[in-house]
């Protein structure tokens, strides 16, 4: 009799669908293509449909919630929402070792940037687990971070003495080593700052600047990737993750990789050429109307000088702040991919 009851209970348990899961999701910049084309469709439609309705989501963005970008991962770790995503550089005040995810000037192509991010991922996963009580689900790119200027420039040296909005701490350190003044201004405030002369130049992705209308308040576009690729980290609160059954965890990881992360990286290849065409009118713009900024292409001398500053000043300074252990981990992973070694003595 006991055996019969046990068998019946087992059958009922197997036939009972797993409990529904509702996730509160906070995306990155609502006005930019990464959110419009990948984040919002994935979390609102793709994942719920793949789960046959088991997973439902409530999706907003940090801008719509009036969150400071530095707060996103802090609040995620506290369980204020379940899934959060924003640029990794925004969290470096809490985790200086995270700057190693996006080092300026080491990756010119999307393939190289992807290889560097993949190499950094084990470090990033440890950082998010220990610093933000969360599990990394994806790391997706913005386009290369280039320089918009509202002053006439013709090369890298022309940035000396100018006030430049940096897209991350390493970029700010690089600008200071170059002789410019690195300025910390929120992305949404940059157009007004350029127009009023609060800054002379600003660093962001070419596509982001196009979408946000920076071409209206800038005249020159320097295409050297001073700000890296600004990878956006998507993470889920670790307590939320641990409450999910193994099947749901596997579904989320599989769908995030194939339907969100991979397509976002695929679109990054060739995106810079399109974005530059859109901003300068040099070529076909597939994203909208051509604009007429002056294109300033980095010379070999510009790139060589920038790399020298990076390797002799910026990276050693980061190693001092992050610690020798993190610098060694970076050397053994990302450094090998990009052929750069951070001094750790």
Rosetta silent file (secondary structure, phi, psi, omega in degrees, C-alpha in Angstrom):
SEQUENCE: XXXXXXXXXXXXXXXXXXXXXXXXXXXXXXXXXXXXXXXXXXXXXXXXXXXXXXXXXXXXXXXXXXXXXXXXXXXXXXXXXXXXXXXXXXXXXXXXXXXXXXXXXXXXXXXXXXXXXXXXXXXXXXXXXXXXXXXXXXXXXXXXXXXXXXXXXXXXXXXXXXXXXXXXXXXXXXXXXXXXXXXXXXXXXXXXXXXXXXXXXXXXXXXXXXXXXXXXXXXXXXXXXXXXXXXXXXXXXXXXXXXXXXXXXXXXXXXXXXXXXXXXXXXXXXXXXXXXXXXXXXXXXXXXXXXXXXXXXXXXXXXXXXXXXXXXXXXXXXXXXXXXXXXXXXXXXXXXXXXXXXXXX
SCORE:     score description
SCORE:     0.000 S_00000001
   1 L     0.000  -46.027  179.000    0.000    0.000    0.000 S_00000001
   2 H   -61.692  -38.246  179.916    2.798    2.388    0.946 S_00000001
   3 H   -64.386  -39.715  179.492    4.580    1.572   -2.295 S_00000001
   4 H   -64.259  -43.627  179.504    1.410    2.332   -4.300 S_00000001
   5 H   -62.883  -41.493  179.465    0.949    5.700   -2.550 S_00000001
   6 H   -62.507  -42.097  179.340    4.592    6.575   -3.161 S_00000001
   7 H   -64.156  -41.373  179.335    4.277    5.745   -6.854 S_00000001
   8 H   -64.160  -42.053  179.966    1.124    7.856   -7.162 S_00000001
   9 H   -63.212  -39.639  178.624    2.784   10.787   -5.421 S_00000001
  10 H   -63.529  -43.001  179.740    5.769   10.534   -7.769 S_00000001
  11 H   -64.278  -41.624  179.053    3.517   10.526  -10.830 S_00000001
  12 H   -63.528  -43.002  179.339    1.566   13.532   -9.590 S_00000001
  13 H   -62.024  -40.642 -179.943    4.788   15.441   -8.913 S_00000001
  14 H   -67.578  -31.335 -177.226    6.098   14.640  -12.386 S_00000001
  15 H   -85.207  -14.619 -177.798    2.858   15.746  -13.984 S_00000001
  16 L   -81.817  122.417 -179.218    2.645   18.996  -12.024 S_00000001
  17 L   -64.934  147.751  177.075    4.129   21.909  -13.984 S_00000001
  18 L   -61.523  152.563 -177.339    6.867   23.888  -12.293 S_00000001
  19 L   -60.879  146.071  178.125    5.753   27.085  -10.609 S_00000001
  20 L   -65.631  150.181 -178.978    5.487   30.165  -12.799 S_00000001
  21 E  -120.826  126.802  175.536    8.369   32.622  -12.620 S_00000001
  22 E  -114.929  123.695 -177.175    7.947   36.402  -12.818 S_00000001
  23 E  -113.918  130.876  171.470   11.112   38.430  -13.330 S_00000001
  24 E   -91.344  124.292 -170.434   11.506   42.170  -12.888 S_00000001
  25 E  -121.671  129.635  177.397   14.033   43.302  -15.501 S_00000001
  26 E  -115.336  111.885 -177.416   15.903   46.627  -15.686 S_00000001
  27 E   -87.120  179.911 -179.333   17.481   47.259  -19.081 S_00000001
  28 L   -84.710 -143.447 -172.861   20.152   49.716  -20.182 S_00000001
  29 L   -67.980  117.879 -174.429   19.603   52.923  -22.183 S_00000001
  30 L   -65.838  -22.473 -176.232   16.080   52.819  -23.615 S_00000001
  31 L   -86.901   -8.291 -171.216   16.949   55.151  -26.513 S_00000001
  32 L  -102.201  155.462 -173.613   19.838   53.077  -27.860 S_00000001
  33 H   -58.266  -34.358 -178.141   19.812   50.180  -30.356 S_00000001
  34 H   -58.219  -41.984  178.778   21.082   47.543  -27.889 S_00000001
  35 H   -74.159  -46.680 -175.859   17.938   47.930  -25.800 S_00000001
  36 H   -63.935  -42.279 -171.880   15.509   48.495  -28.646 S_00000001
  37 H   -93.105  -22.364 -173.723   16.744   45.677  -30.872 S_00000001
  38 H  -126.418  -56.050 -175.617   17.953   43.076  -28.375 S_00000001
  39 H   -62.067  -57.796 -174.865   17.212   43.631  -24.683 S_00000001
  40 H   -61.213  -49.104  179.110   13.544   44.602  -24.874 S_00000001
  41 H   -61.301  -37.941 -177.770   12.474   42.006  -27.502 S_00000001
  42 H   -65.496  -51.785 -173.726   14.345   39.221  -25.702 S_00000001
  43 H   -76.767  -28.652 -178.915   12.979   39.814  -22.223 S_00000001
  44 H   -84.902  -31.854 -172.098    9.481   40.853  -23.259 S_00000001
  45 H  -123.836  -56.856 -169.659    8.856   38.269  -25.985 S_00000001
  46 H   -59.761  -53.045 -177.423   11.566   35.718  -26.789 S_00000001
  47 H   -66.980  -46.000  176.694   12.161   34.267  -23.328 S_00000001
  48 H   -57.981  -40.399  179.562    8.492   34.154  -22.227 S_00000001
  49 H   -67.022  -40.710  179.831    7.562   32.437  -25.495 S_00000001
  50 H   -64.307  -27.180 -179.703   10.432   29.933  -25.219 S_00000001
  51 L   -89.154    3.703 -175.794    9.219   29.032  -21.717 S_00000001
  52 L    56.815   36.854  175.895    5.637   28.462  -22.966 S_00000001
  53 L    85.891   -3.221  178.844    4.483   31.173  -20.630 S_00000001
  54 L   -64.589  -37.886  178.986    6.169   29.770  -17.515 S_00000001
  55 E  -101.983  125.175  172.667    8.406   32.858  -17.358 S_00000001
  56 E  -118.372  155.840 -175.683    6.789   36.280  -17.402 S_00000001
  57 E  -136.062  151.563  171.113    8.638   39.575  -17.204 S_00000001
  58 E  -120.191  108.662 -168.970    8.143   43.170  -16.223 S_00000001
  59 E  -109.805  129.906  171.508   10.668   45.179  -18.242 S_00000001
  60 E  -140.022 -167.385  176.879   11.797   48.760  -17.723 S_00000001
  61 E  -133.000  163.883 -179.419   15.151   50.605  -17.941 S_00000001
  62 L   -66.046  -29.044  176.368   17.328   52.411  -15.423 S_00000001
  63 L   -67.002  -43.319  179.467   16.503   55.695  -17.152 S_00000001
  64 L   -66.402  -25.067  178.344   12.768   55.115  -16.819 S_00000001
  65 L   -91.842   -1.367 -177.693   13.313   54.311  -13.138 S_00000001
  66 L    59.663   36.849  176.985   15.473   57.422  -12.634 S_00000001
  67 L   -88.997  141.156  167.235   18.317   55.284  -11.318 S_00000001
  68 L   -68.495  140.851 -174.446   21.879   56.504  -11.329 S_00000001
  69 H   -61.535  -28.769  179.203   23.836   54.132  -13.557 S_00000001
  70 H   -71.950  -13.474 -178.052   26.226   53.335  -10.701 S_00000001
  71 H   -86.956  -17.187 -168.666   23.260   52.087   -8.652 S_00000001
  72 H   -56.455  -53.271 -175.729   22.069   49.379  -11.045 S_00000001
  73 H   -77.178  -27.129  173.177   24.228   46.491   -9.876 S_00000001
  74 H   -61.196  -49.641 -178.121   24.159   47.598   -6.235 S_00000001
  75 H   -68.133  -34.719  175.284   20.362   47.444   -6.232 S_00000001
  76 H   -58.599  -46.542 -179.571   20.406   44.198   -8.195 S_00000001
  77 H   -62.709  -29.378  179.013   22.546   42.603   -5.482 S_00000001
  78 H   -81.785   -7.108  178.603   20.094   43.817   -2.847 S_00000001
  79 L    83.940   17.961  177.840   17.203   42.165   -4.676 S_00000001
  80 L   -64.952  -33.276  170.423   15.365   45.372   -5.590 S_00000001
  81 L  -141.990  171.707 -171.860   14.841   43.757   -9.012 S_00000001
  82 L   -91.169  -40.372 -177.080   15.716   40.355  -10.469 S_00000001
  83 E  -129.140  133.580  178.700   17.689   41.113  -13.654 S_00000001
  84 E  -136.206  151.439  178.311   19.777   44.195  -14.376 S_00000001
  85 E  -148.734  134.892  172.179   21.989   45.331  -17.218 S_00000001
  86 E  -166.650  177.669 -178.328   24.226   48.289  -17.847 S_00000001
  87 E   -63.578  131.570 -179.478   27.762   49.148  -18.896 S_00000001
  88 H   -56.853  -36.359 -178.894   30.331   47.379  -16.740 S_00000001
  89 H   -59.764  -23.534 -178.950   32.385   50.580  -16.416 S_00000001
  90 H   -69.962  -14.217 -175.794   29.538   52.183  -14.467 S_00000001
  91 H  -105.075    7.923 -171.761   30.214   49.823  -11.554 S_00000001
  92 L   -73.391  -16.991  174.598   33.969   50.292  -11.202 S_00000001
  93 L   -63.263  -33.595  177.824   33.663   52.575   -8.165 S_00000001
  94 L   -87.046  -22.600 -175.128   32.468   49.481   -6.302 S_00000001
  95 L  -146.349   81.052 -177.419   34.785   47.067   -8.122 S_00000001
  96 H   -58.980  -26.160  177.838   37.942   48.625   -9.625 S_00000001
  97 H   -64.075  -20.562 -179.421   39.039   45.191  -10.848 S_00000001
  98 H   -69.529  -17.352  177.111   36.061   45.292  -13.252 S_00000001
  99 H   -59.124  -24.126  179.470   37.882   47.911  -15.353 S_00000001
 100 H   -66.820  -11.528  176.984   39.844   45.019  -16.828 S_00000001
 101 H   -70.065  -32.852 -171.794   36.751   44.015  -18.806 S_00000001
 102 L  -135.957   81.344 -179.222   36.998   47.004  -21.140 S_00000001
 103 L   -90.195  126.647 -178.876   40.522   48.287  -21.736 S_00000001
 104 L   -59.558  147.348  164.817   40.744   51.061  -24.370 S_00000001
 105 L    73.902   -1.136 -177.023   42.633   50.575  -27.621 S_00000001
 106 L   -91.720  -14.544 -179.038   43.382   46.848  -27.293 S_00000001
 107 L  -132.045  112.210  179.980   40.625   45.635  -29.639 S_00000001
 108 L   -90.170  -32.937 -178.254   40.061   47.264  -33.018 S_00000001
 109 L  -105.975  160.712  177.901   37.752   44.587  -34.483 S_00000001
 110 H   -63.712  -36.965  179.473   34.597   42.978  -33.097 S_00000001
 111 H   -61.727  -43.640  179.899   36.263   39.553  -33.239 S_00000001
 112 H   -68.246  -39.752  178.261   39.148   40.743  -31.072 S_00000001
 113 H   -63.114  -41.306  179.013   36.774   42.498  -28.670 S_00000001
 114 H   -64.376  -42.202  179.275   34.698   39.307  -28.341 S_00000001
 115 H   -62.220  -40.101  179.454   37.822   37.238  -27.684 S_00000001
 116 H   -66.524  -42.080  178.663   38.913   39.697  -24.978 S_00000001
 117 H   -64.986  -43.136  178.316   35.484   39.652  -23.331 S_00000001
 118 H   -60.942  -38.977  178.666   35.363   35.850  -23.417 S_00000001
 119 H   -66.754  -34.929 -178.325   38.796   35.733  -21.794 S_00000001
 120 H   -79.868  -16.023 -169.232   37.682   38.184  -19.099 S_00000001
 121 H   -57.768  -43.815  177.742   34.395   36.433  -18.383 S_00000001
 122 H   -57.808  -37.091  176.480   35.579   34.123  -15.573 S_00000001
 123 H   -65.592  -44.536 -178.589   36.949   37.181  -13.759 S_00000001
 124 H   -62.513  -40.262  179.068   33.721   39.111  -14.345 S_00000001
 125 H   -62.175  -41.053  177.760   31.646   36.211  -13.021 S_00000001
 126 H   -65.519  -41.643 -179.698   33.703   36.137   -9.822 S_00000001
 127 H   -62.244  -45.693 -177.608   33.412   39.906   -9.412 S_00000001
 128 H   -69.948  -34.598  176.851   29.637   39.907   -9.812 S_00000001
 129 H   -65.050  -46.475 -172.609   29.180   36.970   -7.465 S_00000001
 130 H   -83.886  -34.470 -176.221   31.335   38.484   -4.723 S_00000001
 131 H   -92.318  -33.214 -170.452   30.647   42.213   -5.161 S_00000001
 132 H  -125.355   12.531  176.538   27.049   42.276   -6.382 S_00000001
 133 L    47.415   48.506 -176.110   25.483   38.985   -5.217 S_00000001
 134 E  -147.477  162.297  179.679   24.557   38.164   -8.803 S_00000001
 135 E  -111.768  130.429  178.907   25.211   35.755  -11.638 S_00000001
 136 E   -72.829  128.836  176.692   26.383   36.960  -15.048 S_00000001
 137 E  -103.679  -35.191 -176.185   24.065   35.869  -17.858 S_00000001
 138 E  -158.005  154.924  170.552   25.508   37.798  -20.819 S_00000001
 139 E  -133.174  112.580 -175.623   28.077   40.372  -21.879 S_00000001
 140 E  -119.565  152.579 -173.239   27.079   42.271  -25.024 S_00000001
 141 L   -97.128  149.871  154.243   28.864   45.139  -26.781 S_00000001
 142 L   -87.055  168.120  174.876   28.131   48.673  -27.686 S_00000001
 143 L   -65.999  167.487  178.794   30.071   49.782  -30.806 S_00000001
 144 L   -53.702  141.286 -175.784   33.662   51.065  -30.356 S_00000001
 145 E   -86.981  107.544 -175.013   33.810   54.208  -28.237 S_00000001
 146 E  -107.865 -174.380 -170.523   35.030   57.068  -30.440 S_00000001
 147 E  -116.276  121.167  173.503   35.463   60.827  -29.953 S_00000001
 148 E   -99.727  128.154 -179.130   32.898   63.502  -30.835 S_00000001
 149 E  -126.901  142.177  173.395   34.300   67.057  -30.772 S_00000001
 150 L  -103.261   26.027  173.223   32.718   70.463  -31.060 S_00000001
 151 L  -135.799  153.675  178.800   36.137   71.914  -31.920 S_00000001
 152 L   -70.788  124.340  175.220   38.255   71.424  -35.017 S_00000001
 153 L  -133.524  156.465  179.246   40.770   68.587  -34.515 S_00000001
 154 L  -130.813  -10.619  178.962   42.987   66.717  -36.963 S_00000001
 155 L  -162.055  179.961 -176.919   44.795   64.130  -34.809 S_00000001
 156 H   -62.651  -40.260 -177.272   45.110   62.654  -31.338 S_00000001
 157 H   -61.125  -24.588 -179.376   47.465   65.379  -30.090 S_00000001
 158 H   -67.707  -10.352  177.049   44.792   68.000  -30.732 S_00000001
 159 H   -77.854  -15.321  178.770   42.910   66.661  -27.697 S_00000001
 160 L   -57.019  132.733  177.622   45.605   68.131  -25.429 S_00000001
 161 L    83.029   -7.313 -179.923   44.209   70.910  -23.296 S_00000001
 162 L   -91.742  155.980  174.674   40.601   70.079  -24.165 S_00000001
 163 E   -92.577  119.920 -172.320   37.858   69.019  -21.750 S_00000001
 164 E  -125.825  123.976  173.905   36.694   65.558  -22.815 S_00000001
 165 E   -70.155  122.957 -179.556   33.816   63.515  -21.412 S_00000001
 166 L   -93.519  149.780  179.456   35.179   60.030  -20.738 S_00000001
 167 L   -92.184   -4.726  179.542   33.087   56.872  -21.088 S_00000001
 168 L  -169.808  170.995 -174.521   34.896   55.075  -18.266 S_00000001
 169 H   -66.530  -41.076  179.338   37.602   55.445  -15.654 S_00000001
 170 H   -63.233  -38.586  177.697   40.398   53.995  -17.789 S_00000001
 171 H   -63.002  -41.181  178.090   39.459   56.347  -20.607 S_00000001
 172 H   -61.603  -42.538  178.686   39.593   59.282  -18.187 S_00000001
 173 H   -64.186  -38.932  177.729   43.045   58.202  -17.020 S_00000001
 174 H   -62.627  -45.884 -178.477   44.183   57.905  -20.628 S_00000001
 175 H   -61.246  -40.323  178.576   42.931   61.397  -21.464 S_00000001
 176 H   -64.335  -40.541  178.192   44.734   62.851  -18.459 S_00000001
 177 H   -65.945  -29.071  179.056   47.977   61.128  -19.511 S_00000001
 178 H   -76.178  -19.863 -178.067   47.506   62.582  -22.983 S_00000001
 179 L   106.760    5.222  174.052   47.203   66.089  -21.567 S_00000001
 180 L   -93.027  172.576  176.236   43.425   66.470  -21.866 S_00000001
 181 E  -106.773  112.727  177.621   41.028   66.903  -18.957 S_00000001
 182 E   -76.380  127.952 -175.784   38.819   63.865  -18.417 S_00000001
 183 E  -119.978  136.899  179.433   35.322   64.940  -17.340 S_00000001
 184 L   -97.404  106.890  178.929   32.623   62.735  -15.800 S_00000001
 185 L  -134.176  136.581  178.754   29.223   63.609  -17.314 S_00000001
 186 L   -60.855  146.670 -178.187   26.173   61.359  -17.658 S_00000001
 187 H   -51.789  -45.559 -175.825   25.424   60.199  -21.202 S_00000001
 188 H   -67.180  -19.301 -176.924   22.072   62.003  -21.299 S_00000001
 189 H   -94.473   -5.130 -173.796   23.686   65.309  -20.294 S_00000001
 190 H   -64.609  -46.413 -178.590   26.399   65.313  -22.962 S_00000001
 191 H   -53.776  -44.592  178.556   24.548   67.139  -25.784 S_00000001
 192 H   -64.868  -38.330  179.973   23.854   70.106  -23.527 S_00000001
 193 H   -66.512  -39.139  176.602   27.417   70.069  -22.215 S_00000001
 194 H   -66.575  -42.319 -177.604   28.849   70.098  -25.746 S_00000001
 195 H   -65.817  -36.843 -176.104   26.510   72.849  -26.829 S_00000001
 196 H   -90.196   -4.542 -179.680   27.330   75.064  -23.824 S_00000001
 197 L    81.417   12.360  174.978   31.070   74.436  -23.940 S_00000001
 198 L   -63.129  -37.429  170.276   31.161   72.580  -20.616 S_00000001
 199 L  -128.663  154.285  177.589   33.134   69.973  -22.559 S_00000001
 200 L   -92.721  -31.098 -177.460   34.868   70.288  -25.919 S_00000001
 201 E  -142.227  165.901  178.231   34.652   66.597  -26.834 S_00000001
 202 E  -151.535  144.085 -179.040   32.944   63.443  -25.608 S_00000001
 203 E  -103.268  128.964  170.370   33.581   59.716  -25.937 S_00000001
 204 E  -164.282  176.657  176.455   30.823   57.226  -26.732 S_00000001
 205 E   -65.598  143.660 -179.466   29.906   54.617  -29.310 S_00000001
 206 H   -59.166  -42.605  179.119   29.463   55.980  -32.818 S_00000001
 207 H   -68.040  -37.238  178.018   26.025   54.401  -33.080 S_00000001
 208 H   -64.574  -43.330  178.670   25.019   55.636  -29.641 S_00000001
 209 H   -64.588  -36.284  177.327   26.072   59.165  -30.543 S_00000001
 210 H   -65.437  -48.903 -178.045   24.152   58.959  -33.808 S_00000001
 211 H   -62.705  -34.613 -176.704   20.984   57.698  -32.103 S_00000001
 212 L   -89.302    1.321  175.268   21.235   60.330  -29.364 S_00000001
 213 L    77.707   24.989  179.559   21.767   63.220  -31.797 S_00000001
 214 H   -66.031  -22.025  177.816   25.311   64.151  -30.783 S_00000001
 215 H   -62.821  -19.188  179.168   25.965   65.113  -34.418 S_00000001
 216 H   -74.590  -21.815 -176.241   23.767   68.161  -33.796 S_00000001
 217 L  -124.426   17.442  178.406   26.262   69.581  -31.291 S_00000001
 218 L  -133.450  151.834 -179.774   29.547   68.170  -32.675 S_00000001
 219 L  -115.191  -29.962 -173.626   31.566   68.965  -35.783 S_00000001
 220 E  -125.435  141.849 -178.926   34.453   66.437  -35.827 S_00000001
 221 E  -123.221  112.570  177.261   34.563   62.657  -35.337 S_00000001
 222 E   -98.168  119.269 -167.912   37.857   61.000  -34.340 S_00000001
 223 L   -92.819   12.162  173.571   37.478   57.259  -34.872 S_00000001
 224 L   -70.379  133.941 -173.577   40.255   55.930  -32.636 S_00000001
 225 L   -80.130   71.503 -176.249   38.556   53.615  -30.051 S_00000001
 226 L   -67.097  -23.693 -175.725   39.616   55.537  -26.949 S_00000001
 227 L  -107.332   18.736 -178.915   36.771   54.115  -24.870 S_00000001
 228 L    64.677 -143.981 -176.853   36.980   50.442  -25.763 S_00000001
 229 L  -117.243    3.268  178.679   33.651   48.733  -26.527 S_00000001
 230 L    46.425   57.315 -179.061   31.676   49.561  -23.348 S_00000001
 231 L   -59.196  137.777  177.798   30.439   45.986  -22.775 S_00000001
 232 E   -98.583  121.983  179.760   27.022   45.771  -21.157 S_00000001
 233 E   -93.214  130.354  171.945   26.754   43.103  -18.452 S_00000001
 234 E  -107.248  124.796 -176.867   23.418   41.354  -17.922 S_00000001
 235 E  -137.592  156.902  178.582   23.145   39.687  -14.513 S_00000001
 236 E  -120.066  139.318  178.144   20.490   38.087  -12.323 S_00000001
 237 E   -52.730  133.358 -172.419   20.259   38.398   -8.553 S_00000001
 238 H   -66.961  -34.385  177.287   21.919   35.312   -7.077 S_00000001
 239 H   -66.214  -41.850  176.101   19.113   34.606   -4.592 S_00000001
 240 H   -61.007  -45.210 -178.605   16.574   34.738   -7.424 S_00000001
 241 H   -60.529  -44.075 -176.744   18.772   32.458   -9.525 S_00000001
 242 H   -69.574  -19.751  177.242   19.193   29.892   -6.774 S_00000001
 243 H   -81.037  -14.656 -179.561   15.420   29.696   -6.279 S_00000001
 244 L   -79.313  146.158  175.701   14.911   28.611   -9.904 S_00000001
 245 L   -73.345  162.120 -174.036   14.777   24.926  -10.745 S_00000001
 246 H   -59.950  -35.886 -179.466   17.577   23.479  -12.899 S_00000001
 247 H   -65.067  -42.117  179.591   15.369   23.274  -15.995 S_00000001
 248 H   -68.237  -41.170  176.772   14.484   26.968  -15.820 S_00000001
 249 H   -58.499  -45.148 -179.115   18.105   27.940  -15.232 S_00000001
 250 H   -64.532  -40.501  178.939   19.179   25.940  -18.287 S_00000001
 251 H   -61.937  -47.131 -178.407   16.421   27.489  -20.426 S_00000001
 252 H   -62.125  -47.773 -178.767   17.402   31.035  -19.439 S_00000001
 253 H   -61.849  -43.142 -178.852   21.106   30.450  -20.057 S_00000001
 254 H   -65.581  -45.848 -178.414   20.510   28.769  -23.413 S_00000001
 255 H   -68.601  -40.324  178.341   18.090   31.403  -24.681 S_00000001
 256 H   -59.632  -43.736 -177.656   20.211   34.328  -23.473 S_00000001
 257 H   -66.430  -49.367 -171.717   23.234   32.963  -25.303 S_00000001
 258 H   -82.638  -31.501 -172.630   21.560   32.059  -28.609 S_00000001
 259 H  -107.590   -7.889  179.278   18.846   34.720  -28.882 S_00000001
 260 H  -125.511  -62.028 -173.016   20.421   37.730  -27.190 S_00000001
 261 H   -65.081  -50.383 -177.813   24.193   37.609  -26.709 S_00000001
 262 H   -62.106  -46.957  177.777   25.185   35.990  -30.023 S_00000001
 263 H   -61.949  -35.896  179.522   22.982   38.253  -32.214 S_00000001
 264 H   -64.832  -40.967  177.711   24.227   41.362  -30.401 S_00000001
 265 H   -69.884  -37.313  179.678   27.846   40.418  -31.111 S_00000001
 266 H   -60.878  -36.461 -178.649   27.059   39.487  -34.713 S_00000001
 267 H   -75.736  -18.079 -178.696   25.683   42.967  -35.338 S_00000001
 268 H   -69.208  -31.407  179.375   28.798   44.578  -33.849 S_00000001
 269 L   -69.153  120.476 -179.427   30.929   43.470  -36.802 S_00000001
 270 L    88.203   -7.736 -177.572   30.680   46.193  -39.413 S_00000001
 271 H   -65.872  -37.320 -177.673   28.606   48.442  -37.163 S_00000001
 272 H   -62.109  -43.420 -179.567   31.340   51.056  -36.858 S_00000001
 273 H   -60.344  -42.401  178.158   31.613   51.517  -40.635 S_00000001
 274 H   -65.103  -44.324 -177.230   27.858   52.024  -40.891 S_00000001
 275 H   -65.474  -39.599  177.611   27.762   54.400  -37.932 S_00000001
 276 H   -64.463  -40.208  176.800   30.657   56.478  -39.274 S_00000001
 277 H   -60.874  -42.409 -179.639   28.886   56.673  -42.649 S_00000001
 278 H   -63.876  -39.332 -175.690   25.725   57.857  -40.915 S_00000001
 279 H   -78.365  -31.472 -172.096   27.563   60.532  -38.942 S_00000001
 280 H  -110.543  -16.751 -174.980   29.832   61.842  -41.711 S_00000001
 281 L    82.018    4.509  178.521   28.016   61.088  -44.976 S_00000001
 282 L   -89.901   82.780 -178.892   31.031   59.039  -46.154 S_00000001
 283 L   117.282 -178.222 -176.768   29.229   55.944  -47.408 S_00000001
 284 L   -84.543  130.743  175.932   25.786   54.376  -47.135 S_00000001
 285 L  -100.660  116.319 -179.332   23.875   54.814  -43.878 S_00000001
 286 L   -90.991   -2.707 -173.921   21.525   51.904  -43.195 S_00000001
 287 L  -104.645   -5.583 -176.790   20.231   53.389  -39.954 S_00000001
 288 L   156.915 -146.283 -177.393   18.704   56.635  -41.153 S_00000001
 289 L   -84.549  145.065  174.086   19.763   59.918  -42.697 S_00000001
 290 L   -71.025  142.268  173.652   23.385   60.838  -43.384 S_00000001
 291 L  -110.265 -175.179 -169.608   24.869   63.651  -41.315 S_00000001
 292 L  -131.797   38.321  174.748   27.865   65.820  -42.134 S_00000001
 293 L   -67.239  153.441  176.845   30.450   65.617  -39.367 S_00000001
 294 E   -81.750  124.141 -179.038   34.101   65.918  -40.406 S_00000001
 295 E   -82.548  127.296  176.269   35.788   62.506  -40.318 S_00000001
 296 E  -119.660  104.942 -178.673   39.195   62.395  -38.579 S_00000001
 297 L   -87.656  137.189 -179.743   40.826   59.001  -39.051 S_00000001
 298 L   -69.225  135.424  177.045   43.513   57.957  -36.595 S_00000001
 299 L   -84.934  168.759  175.695   46.968   57.647  -38.088 S_00000001
 300 H   -59.752  -36.922  179.049   49.424   54.849  -37.321 S_00000001
 301 H   -65.423  -39.283  177.178   51.340   57.373  -35.221 S_00000001
 302 H   -60.784  -47.040 -177.136   48.185   58.189  -33.238 S_00000001
 303 H   -66.247  -41.913  178.776   47.533   54.530  -32.509 S_00000001
 304 H   -62.700  -42.625  179.386   51.148   53.820  -31.566 S_00000001
 305 H   -64.287  -43.097 -179.319   51.218   56.794  -29.192 S_00000001
 306 H   -62.735  -43.455  179.477   47.930   55.794  -27.616 S_00000001
 307 H   -64.155  -37.078  179.420   49.074   52.215  -27.047 S_00000001
 308 H   -64.184  -43.442  177.008   52.290   53.443  -25.444 S_00000001
 309 H   -62.135  -42.639  179.963   50.352   55.633  -23.002 S_00000001
 310 H   -59.120  -49.147 -172.220   48.021   52.734  -22.242 S_00000001
 311 H   -77.481  -30.676 -175.388   50.793   50.241  -21.524 S_00000001
 312 H   -96.458  -19.081 -176.738   53.214   52.521  -19.649 S_00000001
 313 H  -125.689  -51.230 -171.527   50.794   54.680  -17.633 S_00000001
 314 H   -71.362  -51.381 -178.046   47.131   53.655  -17.657 S_00000001
 315 H   -66.292  -41.388  175.677   47.373   49.900  -17.069 S_00000001
 316 H   -60.357  -37.308  178.482   50.054   50.132  -14.344 S_00000001
 317 H   -64.974  -39.398  176.731   47.894   52.680  -12.512 S_00000001
 318 H   -64.064  -41.500 -179.906   44.937   50.280  -12.746 S_00000001
 319 H   -60.574  -36.690  177.681   47.058   47.419  -11.414 S_00000001
 320 H   -63.629  -39.428 -178.219   47.928   49.520   -8.362 S_00000001
 321 H   -78.923  -41.097 -177.117   44.243   50.120   -7.622 S_00000001
 322 H   -78.211  -31.018 -178.565   42.899   46.670   -8.469 S_00000001
 323 L   107.616  151.490 -175.027   45.774   44.758   -6.882 S_00000001
 324 H   -63.155  -33.179 -179.219   48.512   42.494   -8.173 S_00000001
 325 H   -63.548  -43.448  179.546   46.339   39.356   -8.035 S_00000001
 326 H   -69.860  -37.623  177.639   43.779   40.828  -10.424 S_00000001
 327 H   -62.077  -39.312  178.101   46.498   42.201  -12.699 S_00000001
 328 H   -66.432  -41.709  177.390   48.025   38.719  -12.887 S_00000001
 329 H   -61.154  -39.326  179.084   44.650   37.177  -13.709 S_00000001
 330 H   -65.105  -45.972  178.738   44.219   39.779  -16.445 S_00000001
 331 H   -57.436  -40.110 -176.024   47.686   39.063  -17.863 S_00000001
 332 H   -78.387   -8.161 -177.247   46.963   35.325  -17.930 S_00000001
 333 L  -124.931  -82.607 -178.200   43.645   35.754  -19.737 S_00000001
 334 H   -62.682  -43.189 -177.779   42.833   39.001  -21.564 S_00000001
 335 H   -55.914  -38.343  179.393   46.470   40.030  -21.838 S_00000001
 336 H   -68.522  -33.426  179.527   47.337   36.904  -23.788 S_00000001
 337 H   -69.982  -39.963 -174.478   44.471   37.551  -26.232 S_00000001
 338 H  -101.850    2.091  176.793   45.425   41.180  -26.903 S_00000001
 339 L    60.767   47.533  176.524   49.196   40.717  -26.510 S_00000001
 340 L  -133.192  139.646  177.507   49.552   43.196  -23.655 S_00000001
 341 L  -121.479  127.883  177.337   51.167   42.635  -20.259 S_00000001
 342 L   -85.476  125.608  174.353   50.405   44.759  -17.210 S_00000001
 343 L   -62.295  133.673 -177.785   53.470   45.360  -15.019 S_00000001
 344 L  -118.175    5.077 -179.887   52.763   43.919  -11.562 S_00000001
 345 L   -82.428    0.000    0.000   55.956   44.778   -9.686 S_00000001
